[in-house]
Amino acid sequence: MRALTWQGVNTLAVETVDDPRILNPRDAIVRVTASVSCGSDLHLVGGYIPTMRSGDILGHEFLGEIVEVGSEVRDRKVGDRVVVNSFIACGQCWYCQQGKTSLCDNTNTAPGLNDALFGATLGGCFGFGYTTGGYAGSHAEYVRVPFIDVGSFVVPEGVTDEQAVFVSDAVPTGWMGAFEGGVKPGDVVAVWGAGGVGQMAARSAMLLGASRVVVIDRIPERLAQVRDVIGAETINYEEVDLQPELRELTGGRGADVAIEAVGLEAHSPGIDGVYDKLKSNLRLQTDRPTAVRQALYGARKGGSVFVLGVYGGFVDTFPLGAMMNKGLTVRGSQQNGHQYIPMLLERVQRGEIRTDHLATHTMSLEDAPHGYDIFKNKEDGCVRALFIP
């Protein structure tokens, strides 16, 4: 089969690789019909998460048709059109039973790699290197899906591939940030990042009853989508002094809930951004925490901060004093979307959540290196690149 593979830092290629096969009785093989680029993939492409090996298949956000099932698969059958959660969960361990499926005890095949960085083992994830099990990714013609009964969800009639594919990751991630961040009716919510996850976090906050939602970014076409499709307010942080502007919009208090949806390659036009980029380029810190800092400063006293952006290790200049003295509740997580995806698919079906606008560029799998190039460099108005094998 054909697949998009990582060849080295900032080097991708579409190659012919072995077809996946059933390895365990609860596996299935899914023929991919759509897969999309994600901002967290760029951390892998750029070498910031150092467990990729040459030839690894990228991608984790996808849907497709089941073409083969293992002997113990009970709830799915050949021919089902399913969206697949990006994290792999067994459904039976203590963490899965608590709804924390990204922390599954049984799906990471390389557990020791997490212990030094995090003090614990994360769950498995498609196409995200050996810190999450080394599973082949979704930018391919076929994918082996472990625990298919747990991690796949039948797509309702009337929901297109272009709509459903984002319910694999971006939509549940955004919903989790708003819901588990504690958004309540009447809250004022600030979201850092106007990519797919940030837009879905903003829309989720609105559905949860927020009275005002503002999204912070610098890319004009993404901010335009926030205003025109999501219906939230925007701040371009390159055009205004961010913190005073945010205070003005929130009646002088700050946001009740601040959601960070940027991640470890955050940009900043100020001296702090120069400092962070220099230290990360010299590998003196692994991540650039610019957006996290801004969220901590932008939240009101006693407010909530939820970190959705992917971070891989250690940061400098973290405002611990602001977190403690302001009485903030700070949480973060990879997405635990298994519990939310059925409800979110219904909301997409009813038109309450719109996702198809995120796929600004649709192309064949053979053109995926170009898709990632324009996605990484934010060229031609690319918000997400959608690949059709």
N, C-alpha and C positions, 0 to 999 in steps of 0.2 A: 504494500500500500504506500501511498505518498503521505508525507508528514513534514511539518515545519520543525526543524531541529536547531538547537543551540550549538554553535561551533566554537565559540570563544566570545570574549567580551565584545559586544556590539557587532557580532557576526552571526547571521542567521542564514539558513539554506533549506530549501525544500528537497527532500531526498526520498528514495525508495527504501523502506524499512520492512522488517518482518510484520506480518499481520498478527494482531493479538489473538490469544486463545484462552479458553476457559482453564483456569488453574484451580479453582475451588468450587464446590457445588452450589454456592450461593452467588456466583458470578453471572454476568451476562455480557454479551458483546453487543455494542450499540453502533450502528452506522450513523456517523455524524452528518446532520443536515445543515447545521449552522453552528459556528463557534466565533467568539469575538475576542478582540484584544482587551486587555485590562491594564490599568496603571500599575498594579503590583507586578505584572509581568516585566515591566521596564526595569525593576530592581534586579531581576534575574539577567536580563539582556545586558545591563550595564556592569554586571559583576559585583553588585553590592551584597548579594547573598551567595557566599562562596562555596556552594555545594553542588553546583551544576557540573555535569560532565559532557564532553563533546559527544554529540549525537542524541542528547536528551530531547524529548519532544515537549514543546511548550503548549500552554493553553489550559484553562480550567473552567471556562464559562461556556456551556454548550447544551444542545439538545439533539435528539436524533431518534431513530427507529431501532427497536430491539430486533436483532436478527438471530440470536442464539441465547439460550438460557441453560444454567447448570441444573443438575438433578434435584437440588433442594430449593429452587426458586418456586414460590407459591403464589405471589400476588401480581406478578408481571408475566407477560407472554410475548412470544414472537409477534411482531406487527404493531405493538404499542408504540405510540409517539410520546416520548417522555422528555422532560427537562430533568437534568441531573445536577444535584447539588455539588458545588466545587469541592467541599470537604467530604471525606469518606467516613462513614460512621457504621458501627456494628449494630447499634440499636439495643444492645443488651447490657453493656457495662454500666457502672455506677454513673459516670458522666453522661452517657447517652440517656439514661433514665431520668436525669435531672434536666434534660434539655440542652446540655452543654456539649453538643455533638462535635464541635471542632476540637474538643479535648478528649475524644474517644481513646480509651486505653488499648484498643485492639487493632488499630489500623495503620499504625506507623511501623514500618518494617526496619527502621534504623533508629531506635529510640535513644541510643547513647549520644547522638549528635545534639539533641536538645538539652541534655542535662547541664552541660557547662554554661550554656547561654541563658537558660530559663529556669534551671532547677527542677524541671519536670519535662515530660514528653507530650508534645502536641499530637493531634490526630493526623491521619493521612490526608493528602490533598493532591489532586491531579496536577501534573506538570509544574511542580514547584520545587524541584530539587530534592536532595536527600535529607534535608531537615524534616521534611514531611513524608518520607517514605520512598522517594524515588519513583513514584508512579508516572507512567507515560501520560502525556497531556492530550488535550482535545483538538489541537490543530492538526488533525489527521482524518483519514477516511473512516477509521474504526477505532473504538476505545474499549478496553476491558473495564467493566464497572463492577467492583466488588460490592457485595451486599446490596444487590440491585433492588430488592424489596424495600430497603430502608432509604436509599439515597436517590431514587427516581420517582417522578410524579407525572401521571398521565396528563397531557395538555388538553384542556377543555375544547370542545368544538367552538369555532369562531375566533380562536386565538391563533394568530399567525406565528410562524417560526421567528420572524423578526421581533415580535412582541415577547414571545415566551423565552427566548434565549437569555434575556437579561434577568429572568427570574431564577436562573441558575446561581447568580452571585450578587450582582449590583443591587437588585431590588431587596432581597432579604438582608443584605448588609446595611443598606440605608434604613430599612424598617427597624432593624435591631438597634441602630444608633439612636433613633428617636424614641422607640418604645422602652428599651432598657436604659436609655439616658433619662427617662422619667418625664417626658413631655406630657403636660396636662392641659386641659382646656384653659385658654386664656394666657398661656405662657408666651413669652417672646423668645424665639430660638434663633441662634446664629450658627451658620454652617460654613466651615472653611473648606473650599474646594467645590468647583462647579462642574466636575466631571460626572460620570455616570452615577457613582456612589453618592456624591454630594447632592446631586439633583434628586435622587431617590430618597435620601434622608430628609431633604426639604419637603418633598411631597408627602412623605410619611408624617412629618411633624404637623402639616396642615390637616391631614386626615385625622390625626389624634386631637385636633382642636386648638392648636396654637393660634393665638390672635395675630401674631406677626412673625414672619420668617424672612430672614435676610441671609443671602449667600454671598460669600467673599471670595473673589478670584481676580485675575488680571487678564484673562483671555476673552476678548469681546464677543466672539461667537458663542462661547459657552454661557456667558452672562446673558446674552440675548435669549438663549434657550430657556434659561431660568425664568426670565420675565415673560416670555411669550407662550411657553408650554406649561411650565410648572406653576407659574402665577405668583412667584415669590419676589421679594425685593432684592436688589443687588448692591454691592459695594465693589468698585474697582480700586484695590488698595494701592495701585500705582498713580491714581489720580487724586487721592485724598489722604489725609492723615488718619489712619485706620481707627485707632482707639478713640479719639475724640468724636469721629463720625459715628462710631458704634454707640457711644454714650448718648449722643444726640438722638439716635433712632430708638433708644431704649429708655428714654425718660430720665437719663442720668444714672441709672442703676447698673446697666450691663445686662447680658442675656441670662434668662432663667436657665436655659440649657444651651451649652456650646458644644457643637459636634465637629470634630476634626476629621476630615475625609481627604487628606492630602498624602501623608506618608513620608517616608524617609528621605525623599529627594525634594523636599519643600524648597520653594524659591522665596527670596526676600530681596527687595531693592536696597535695604539698609546695610549698615556695617555688620549687624548680626548675621545677615545672610552671607556676606563675604567671609566672615569668621567661620561659620558652619561649613561652607563649601570647601574652604582651605583645609580645615581639619579632617573632613571626610575624604578629600582627595589624597591627603597624606596618610590616610588610614589611622589617624589619631583618635577618631571616633567613627562609629559605623554609620550613624544616621544624622540627618539634619532636622532638629526639632523645632524649626521656626514656627510652623503652624500650631504646634502644641503650646508653645509659649504664648502665642497670641490668644489662643483659646482660653488659657488660664487667666490671662490678664483681662480678657473680654467678658468673662462670666461675672455675674453679680456676686456679691457676698452671699455665702450659703447656697450658691448655685451648683449646677451639675455640669461636668465635662465628660464627654464620651469620645474616646480615641478609636476611630475606625481605620485610619490609615495604617498601612503595614510598616512595622519597625522591626529591625533584625537584631539589634544588640544594645549598644551603649551610646549615650549622648552627654554633651557638656552643656553648661549654663542652663540647667533645668531649674525653673523658679519654684523650688520647694517651699520657700518662704511664702510666696503668694498662695500656693495651694493650702498650706497649713493655716496661715493667719486669716485668710478669707473664708475659711470653713468650707472649702469646696469638696464635693464628692467626685472623685475621678475614677472612671472605669474604662476598660478597653477590652477588645476581644476580636478574634477572628470570627467569621459569621457562623452562627448556630441556626442556619436557615431551615433545617428540616421541619421544625415546629411551625414555621411561618409560611412555607411555600404553598401549601394548598389554599390557604386564605388569600394569599397574594395573587395566585393565578385567578381566583374568582374576582378579585378587585380589578385585575387587568381585563378580564372578560366583560365586566360591567362598565368599563371605561373610567374607573376611578383613578387608575394609575396608567399613565401613558409612557411607553418605553421605546417605541419604534423610531422616534426622532433621534435617539442616541446613535444609531447606526448611520453615520453620515457618509460612510464609504463602504460599498459592497463590492467584493471582488472574489476571484477564484482563490483556492488554496495555493495555487502556484504563484500567485502574486503577493503572498503573505509577507515576505521580506520587505517589499515596498510599503505594504500596509503598516507594518511596524515602524518603518522609517518616518513616514509622515505623521504617524501617531506620536512617536517619541519627540519629534521636532515641532509638533503642533503646526504643521503646514496644511495649507489648502482647507482650513476650517475643520480638520479631522477631530472629532470627539471620540468616536470608536470606529474601528475597522471590523466589518463583518465578513467572515470567510465562508465560502460555500465550497465544500470538497467536490 
